[in-house]
Amino acid sequence: MANATAIAADAIGNGPDWAGLPEELLSMFMEAMEIPDLVRSGAHVAYCFRRRRFPLPISRKQLPCLLYASKDYAPDAAGLWCPFTGDSVRVPLPLTRYFTVGSGHGWLAAADEFSNLRLLNPITGAQAALPPITALHHVESSVDAEGRPMYNVFDRDDPEPLPFNPREARGFIYHRAILSCSPSAGSACVSLLLHMPFGELSYARIGDERWTWISRDDHQCMGGHSRGFMDALYNDDQGLFYVLCHCRSVFTLNLNGPSPVVTQIMQGITDASVPVPLPSGMYILQAPWGDILQILRWRHYDDSSAPVEVPEDPEGHNEDDMLQFMELRTTEIEIYKVDLDQQKLVKMTSLEDHALFIGYNGTTCLPTNDFPMLKSNCVNITDDSCEYVNMYEQNWREIGVWDLKSESFQSFDGNVLPHPWLNWPSPVWITPSLF
């Protein structure tokens, strides 16, 4: 395979006619190369041209990359950068038009200028639509006094709806989206949406006209836990979503039938056990060795030594001079194993030879033996604070590596890129895929 990589790299430099290569040789090259190399080489063009006549090649494992907006690429493209190899490439995605709410299986879940969610493959340019924002159970379209579009968001605990313009709506109504599989699977792909108020759950398949709300009124096992959900994962072997509540309880969701089936598999912690201060981020994943893990992330606001330039806002949201000095920084990360048999959480002291990726992406754990470019016992992080990302669009983004042993952070240097990233939308981890 190493020889194939070398041959492919040499072929790229010589500017080959990929479409003229034999299918077996083309597949061998594609299996050996990283996705960014394929984009630069043009091999994916030949592949797309031939995919209807030949079976799909089995691509090897890919490293996560940072998908980011750049003023040099805007408005019609974005950048894809792997900080572990230094590879970067331009991709056909108008990222500055979207607000990111998730990524998985090589696709981005993002809200457009009308606050409607779309699924986007930044490598191939493929897209898939999800139901509109007004198809959520508690959102209605409206207009303001000047006739501009608005959305009213209703809450059972408040008789008056909250009004949002489209830009506000896409940043605050959506919390996180988790995909069951690649959207290329069509209606087999389920998108689980965590949204306001307070982390409620709704889901939809590609092609659905409405979001299905998972209400505590219909699922007694949820008790008071129909809100406060922080993250989710999808277990492909079981065909179940696992969702994490703010109280650390875990539920499974079976969304394969006509109605959702909700089961609590892990009890929550008692009030006396709640950590103070509360973590600002909580994540759940299934580790490569099979355990379910919970990751807690604490952050606090710091004063920046390098204030950013804040553009004038016609609506007056940026009048506070302190905005340009605000930075949100991680102060602590803890990892717990979920012991379902004993119904307890076991704090882990080390990830050993594994590395985590957290942010808007589907939380990922990779063995560093398979990916020697990664640092063991570290967490690769991006900004995913809804409040910070939306209220401080121009401010510094925390993107880098958190060392669990030394409890220290090292930023990735985006300035090494020929086309540096913008701070909004916030860069997101994505594992490139052609499918």
N, C-alpha and C positions, 0 to 999 in steps of 0.2 A: 504493500500500500504506500510505503514511503517513496518507492520508485515512481508510482503513479502520480504522487503529489509533485515530485520534482519534474516529471515530464510535463504535467499540466502547467506548472509555473513557467516552464520554458516556453510552452506553447502560447501562453498568454503574452509573454514578452515579444514573441514573433508575430503576433496579430494573425492567428489562424482563421480559416473559414470553418467554424465549428459545425455548421450545417452539413458540411461535406464529410464529417467523420463517421466511421462505422458506428452503429448503435452500441455494440459491446464496448468499444473504446470510449465513447462519449459517457456511457454509464459508469465506467471505471473511474474516469476523471471526476465525475460529479460526486461519486461516493467518497473520493479522497479529499475533496476540497471543502473549505469553509464556505458558507453561503455568501459572505461579502466578496470572496474571490470569484464565485460564480457570477455575481452581479457584474463585476468589472470585466470578466472574461467574455461575457456574451453567451456563455454556454446555456444559460437559462432560456435565452431567446430560441436557440435551436431546440431545446427541450420542449418549450411551449408549442413550437411549431409541430413537433412530432408526437406529442403526448397522446393524441387520439389513436395512434397506430401502434404504439409500443407500451409495454407495461412500465409503471413508475419505478425508477431506481430507488433502492433503499439507501437513504442518506445516512452518514454516520452521525454520531452525537455532535451537537453544536454547542459552543460556549454562548452564554447569554451576552447580549450586546446592549448598549445604551442607545435608545431611539430618542433623538433630540431635534428641536427646531433650531435653525440658524438664519440670521438675517441675510446671509449670502445665498441661502437656498430658498428662502421664502419668496412668494407665497405658495409655490407649486411643488416643493420638494422638501425633504428632511434629510438628516444625517443618521447614519448607523455606525457606531464606534464600539469596538471591542477593546476595553482598556487593558486586557490581559495579553493581547497580541499586538496592539497598536494599529490594527486594521481599521480603516474607515472608508465609507462609501456613501454616495448620494442615492437616495431611494425616492420613488415617485409617490410621495405622500404629502399633501398640503397640510402639514401638522399644525400650523399656526391657526387654522380654522376650527380646530377641535380642542375639547377638554378631555383629558385622559381619565378613565375610571377603572381601567383594568387591562391586563394583557395575559394571553395564554395560548399555547399551541402555535406560536408564531403570528398571532393576530392581536390587534389592538381593539379594545372596546372604548369608544370615545363619543362624546356628545357634540353635535354640530351646532351651527349658529342659531338653529331653532330649538335647541335643547333636546333633539331626538337622538337616540343612541344608534350608532352604526358600528359594524365590525369590519375592520380594515386589515388587509395583509400588506405591509409596507414593501415587501419584496416584489410581489406579483401585481400589486395594484387592485386585487380582487376586493369586492365589498359585499356585505350582506346587511340588510335592514332588520331592525328589531321594532316592536310596536312603538308608536310615538309616546311622548311624555304624557299626553292627555289620556292615554290608555291605562295609566296607573289609576288605582281605585280612588285616589283622593286628590287628583289634579284636574282642574278645569281651565279651559282657555278663557281669556278675558281681554279687555283693553283698558288703558289708563285714560285720564281726562283728555289727552291729546290724540286719542285713537290709536296709540301704539300697542303692539301685542304684549300681553301679560299672561301670567299663569297664577291661578289661585290654588293654594295648597291647604287642604282641610285636615283638621286633627280632631279626633273624638273628644279630646279634653279641652278644646277651645272653640267656642261658637263662631268666632270670626276667623276667616281664612287668612293665610299669609300671602301677600302678593309678591311675585318675583317677575322681573323682566327676563327675557330669554338668556341673557348673559349670566345673570345671577342664578337662574334656575339650574343651568347645567353644572354650575360649580357647587351648589349647596344641596340640591335635591338628591343627586346621585352620590353615594358613598363609595361603592365598589361593585364591580361585576366579575363573576367567575364563570368560566366556560367549561362545559362537560367534555368537549372535544373540539377538533378543528371545525370552523363554520363551513368548510368545504364539504362536510357530511350532510349539509342541508338541514332538514327538519329533525335529524337525529341530534343536532347540537342544541343543548339547553343553556340558556344564560340565566344564572341566578343573580338577582340584583339586590344589594343592600342599599336602602334609601331612607330619607327622612320621612316621617319623624323618628328620630332616635334609632336608626338601624332596623327598620322593618324589612321583611322579605317579600319579594315578588319574583316570578320567573316567567319565561316565555321561550318557545322554540322559534327558530327561524321560520318565518311564514305565518306565525300567529298574528292576529289582529289586536289582541289585548294582553296585558300582563295579568297573570293569576296571582292574587294576593294570598299569602299564607297567614291567616288570621287566628289569633288565640281563641276566638269564639268558636272556631271549627275544630280546634285541636286542644283538648283539655290538658294534655300532658305538658303543654307549653306554659300553663299557669299564667304568671305575669311576665313570661319571657318572650312574648311576641315582638318585643323591641330589644334594642341594645345589642344586636348582633354586630360583630366586629370583623369577621373574616370567615372564609369557607374554603373547602377543598373538595375535589371530586375524586372518588375512588372508582376507577374504571372497572376493576375486577368485581366489585360488589354492585356497581350501578347506583351508587348513593352519593349524595352530597353530605359532607360533615360541616356543621356550622358552629362557630364559637361565639358564645354570649359574653357580655362584659363581666358577668359574675363567674366566669371560667367554666360554666357548664357547657356540654357539647350535645348536640342533637344530630340525628341523621334524617335526611329527607329523601324519600323515594318518590321521584317525580315521573316514574315510568307509566303509571296508570292514568285513568281519567281524573283522579283526585289525588292530591299530595298525601303521603303517609309520613307523619312526624313521630320520631321515637327519641326519647331522652336516653343517652347512653352514659353520660357523666354528670354527676350532681355538681351544683355550684358550691363555691366556698361560702362560709358564713361571714356575717358582717365583721365579726371579730378578727377574721383572717384576711380581710381586704387590705392590701398594701397601701401605705400612705407615704407620699402622694400617689394617686392613681396613675397607672401607666397611660400614656397618650396614644399608644399604638399596641394592638394585640393581633397576633397572626397564628394560623394553624396550618400544619402540613403533615403529610405522611413521609417519614424518613425512608431512605433506601433500604434500611434493615427492617422496616415494617411498623415501627412504633409511631403513634400519633404524638406530635410535639406541639406545645404552645410556646410562643415567643412573646415576651413582654418588652416594650420599649418605652423608656422615659426620656422626655425632652424638656428643655426650658429655653426661654427667650434670653438672648444675649445682646449686648451692644456691639455693633460692628465697628471695626477700626477703619473700614473703608466704605463710607456711605455710598449708596447707589443713587443714580439720577432717577427721580420719579417724575414722569411726564405729567403735564397738567390734565386734570380730569374735569370735563365739563359739568359733571354731576357733583363735583366737590368732595369726592371720597378721599382724595389724596392731600387734603389741606394740612394734615398733621405732619409737622416737620420730623417727628420721631420715626415716621414710617421708613425713612431711608436708612435708619440705623438698626433696624430690627433683624435679628438672625435667630432661627430656631435650630438648636443643636441637641444631639443625642447625648445623654449623660449616663445611661445605663441600659444594658440589655440582659435579660435573664431567659433561660430556656428550661422548660419543664417537660418531662415525659408524662403522658396521660396513662395511668395504670387503671384500666377499665375493670379488672378483676377486683382490685382492692379499693376502687373508687377514691383514688387519691392522686395528687400531683407530686412528682418526684423531681426535685431540682437537679439539673445536670451541671456538672462542673466543667465539662469540656465536650466539644464536638469531635475530638480526636482528628481523624484524617478526612474531615468533611468541611464544606463551606456553605453558608446560607446566602440567599438573595431575598431581600424584602423591599417592599415599596408598593406601588400600584399593581405590580405583577402578581401572578399566582405564586405564592411563597414556594421557594425551591431549595432543595438540599442536594448538593453534588459531591461525590467522592473525589478527593484531590488526587488519589492514585490514578484515576482515569483522566483527570484534568490537571496535570502538574503545573500549569500556569497559575492556578488558584492557590491562595494562602489557606493552610489548614487552620481550623478552629477560629474562623473569622466570619463576620457577617458583612456582606456587600449591600450597602443601603442607598436608597434614594429618598427624596422627600415625598411624603404622601399625606401630609396633614392638610385636610380640606380647608381649615381655617387659614393656615399660613399661606398655602399655595394660592388661594383665591384673593385674600386680602392684601397680600404683599407680593404682587405678581413680578415685580422687578428685582426683588431681593435675592441675596445669595442662596444657593441651593446646597443642601448637605448631600453630597454624592461621593462615596468613597468606601473605605474598609474599616470596620470596627473590629479590633482585636479583643477577643473575649478574655484572654489571659491577662493582658496588660490594661484592659479597659480603656483603650485609647483609640482615637480616630485619625485616619490619614485620608485626606481628600485625593480624589483623582484630579489630575491637572488637565482641565479642559482646554487650557491655553496651548497645549501641544498640538491641538487639532488645527488643520489649515483653515477650517471654518468653525470657530468656537460656537458653543451652544448658547441659546437664549435661556433665560430663567423662567420664561412662561411660553408654552406649557412646560411644566417640569419634566425633565428627562425621565424615561421609564425603562426598566429592564424588559427585554424581549428576546426570546430565543428564536432566531430566524428560521423560517420554514417556507418551502416552495408549495406546500399543500394547504 
